[in-house]
Each structure stands twice: as C-alpha cells, then as structure tokens.
Amino acid sequence: MRIKIHLTTQIIIGMLIGIILGAVFGTKIAGIKIIGDIFLRLIQMAVMPLVFCTVIAAIGKLPVKQLGKLGIKTAVWFIGTTLIAALVGLLLGWWFMPGVGIDLKLNPELVQKFTSHPVSTSDMILGFFPTNIFEALVKGNTIQVIIFALCMGIVLSKANSQQKYQHIINGLEQLNQLFIDLIQLVLCLAPVGIGALIASVIAENGLTVLIPLLKFLILFGVGTLFFLAILFGMIMIRAHMTLRTVMHGFANILIIAMTTTSSAASLPVEMHDAEKRLGIKKEISELVLPLGMALNSNGLAMYLALACVTMTQFYGLSLSFIMMLKIVMLAIVACLGTVAVPGGGLVALAIIVPTLGLPLESIALLAGIDWFAGIFRTVLNVVGDTTTAIMIAADEKKLVHGSLPVKN
C-alpha cells in the first residue's frame, strides 16, 4: 500500500534535511543554493499573470448592483481591517525585532537600491498608477498591475450587464485556473527547493538562524490574538452581541480554520454559522463571505508586513517611514488574487520581496515554517470576513438582533 505524504509534511521533511545537510557539511554544500533559486524563479514567473487574471475576473463577474452601495461598504471594511492587520504586523516586527540575530549578507548593489534615492510620499502614491500596463507586468510592479486590474474589472462588470462579455470572464477564469495549476506543479518541487535554500543558509550562517523563526511565530501568534480581540470588540459594540454569542458563533469557524488551514475549506461552515449562529441574513452572507475569501485577507496582510520587517532585519537594514508605508501598502494589495491560491503565503512573498529590493532567497527561511504561520493566517482571514459580514448586516438592518445561540 502506497502512503501519500501531504505536501506540507514533505516541505517540513525537506527543511529538516536541509538543516542537517547545512550543519554537517557546512560551506562544502553551499552550491546547492542554485536548486532553490530555480524553484523561486519558477514561482515568480506565474505570479503577475495570475494576479492580473484573478482580480479582473473576481470583480468583472460581480453584478453591477453589487458594485454599488453594498459593494463600496464591503470594500471599505475589507480595506480597513486589512490595513489594521498590516499595521499590527509592521509594529510587532519593528518593536520586537524578530529578525535580529541573523546576519545574512546582502549584495552591495541591493543595499544601495534599498537605502538610496529616497522617494517622497507624493511620488510613491503617484507610482501606484501605471502609464503602461505592459511595462508594469514586465517589471513586476504589483501595485500598478492590481490598480489596472481593478479598473478593468469594474469596466467589465458594467459592460457585462447583459451577459455579452461572459465569454471574456470565462476565459479569464480558465486562464486563472491554468496559472493556479502551474503554481501547484511548481510547488511539487517545494520540498527540494526549500531544503536546498535552507541548507545553503545554514551552511553559511550556522544553526543560530533558527532562533528568529521561533520569535517570528510567537509574535505572529500574539498579533493574531490581539487582532481577534479588536474584531470581537467591534462586533460586540456595533452589533450589540454578547461575548457568549460571539464565542458560540465563531467556535466552529475557528476550529475548522485551525485544522484545515484553508479559507476555501472553511467557507461552507463559515456561511452556515454566519446565518444560523450569528444571525446574518442570507443575502449578506452570500455576497460578503465568498467575496472575502477571494479578495480579503487580514491574516496574509499581517503575515506579509511582519515577514517583510523581519527580512530587512535579517540583513541589518533600517526602515525609513516611507519604506514602512510601502510595506503596508504592498501587504494590502498583494492579498488580492493570492488568498485562495495554494501556497498563497509563498506566492505573496514572491510578489513583495523583489519589489522591496530584497533577494528572493529571503523567502526560504520563512517557507520552512509556512504551515504553522498558515494556521494564524487562516484564522484571521475567516474571522475577518465574518466580522465584515456582521458589520455590514448590522448597518443594513439585516442582522437578527438579540439572537441566542441555536442548536444545529
């Protein structure tokens, strides 16, 4: 009987083998890094077209009415909670400095790119908007690609009111699925690629590089608890729910999120309990929750902000205010189109890391603990989506007030 080993388990095994090889053979095995570099490039090659197609299709297939008042409210809540999550991640990383203790070497050219030529806030904001979408795609300018995709998605939604452009949406979704399949194929190489990168890092820096990873996970866990307290507090105040109702309503959602580490797998339970336990009317839950799974990710935003700050500390780089602002903005926009993608944490890091001027191999260390971080990410994602649905339902008078926990 053939035993099937889950990809996550394979990655952990690959990481452990890489640690052993790096510790035993030292610099003799440093050349293995090229295998990991190839793996990272294979992921990166599919990122821009994936994000491009996903965002246009996700917005374009929404009915025009849903892009109106309710759509704006949903977008505001998504952006607001994601912004808070990213700020929490940034501040935790900046204050507690989990990346200190690793002294990775950075190419002098990358150091100069990261630290020189300061950009004003106005220039940075102007840089969000593309003048040539093809140039943005070629250069991998994530923010510009997503801005264009959002605008194109809105235009497509309006133009498709009579279903005349449905074939374009179908084509984009098919392309999107092909890119997801491509990433899944590349991720089959993850155990070998990540193992090779870890081996090279350990070979050059020793086993001390593992300590900051533990700090990172602890900080991410603390940030998750803090953010959940904020979300639950908002619900209790705005929707007039008791703590007992909130905890009962989210109990199953939290358990499923933690055990599956998948927003998609959590969605059916999330929608059922949102309606039956938390009193959200069906017309709200059916719009907000699926849309949140595709476009909203509080957990990923916090993870990316914390990860970026941690990576700069790996290389002993100091962060300016403008760079912090850029990290927060990138953490928010990188969530679009990568939330439901397998290995979304790695894919999103592959978007942000080059944009910040850091080497792709920085991803290797955090990739080894991605499954553990995925637990926190998924919990924040599904709770954030459900919180948004509750707040909108309360505002639209579509919430059953004073409802007690019910038996399933």
Sequence and secondary structure as in RCSB ss.txt:
>XXXX:A:sequence
MRIKIHLTTQIIIGMLIGIILGAVFGTKIAGIKIIGDIFLRLIQMAVMPLVFCTVIAAIGKLPVKQLGKLGIKTA
VWFIGTTLIAALVGLLLGWWFMPGVGIDLKLNPELVQKFTSHPVSTSDMILGFFPTNIFEALVKGNTIQVIIFAL
CMGIVLSKANSQQKYQHIINGLEQLNQLFIDLIQLVLCLAPVGIGALIASVIAENGLTVLIPLLKFLILFGVGTL
FFLAILFGMIMIRAHMTLRTVMHGFANILIIAMTTTSSAASLPVEMHDAEKRLGIKKEISELVLPLGMALNSNGL
AMYLALACVTMTQFYGLSLSFIMMLKIVMLAIVACLGTVAVPGGGLVALAIIVPTLGLPLESIALLAGIDWFAGI
FRTVLNVVGDTTTAIMIAADEKKLVHGSLPVKN
>XXXX:A:secstr
      HHHHHHHHHHHHHHHHHHHGGGGGGGHHHHHHHHHHHHHHHHHHHHHHHHHHHHTS GGGGSHHHHHHH
HHHHHHHHHHHHHHHHHHHHH TTTT      HHHHHHHHSS   HHHHHHTTS S HHHHHHHT HHHHHHHHH
HHHHHHHHHGGGSTTHHHHHHHHHHHHHHHHHHHHHHTTHHHHHHHHHHHHHHHH GGGHHHHHHHHHHHHHHHH
HHHHHHHHHHHHHS   HHHHHHHHHHHHHHHHHH  HHHHHHHHHHHHHHTS B HHHHHHHHHHHHHH  HHH
HHHHHHHHHHHHHHTT    HHHHHHHHHHHHHTTTTTTTSTTHHHHHHHHHHHHTT  GGGHHHHHTTHHHHHH
HHHHHHHHHHHHHHHHHHHHTT B TT      
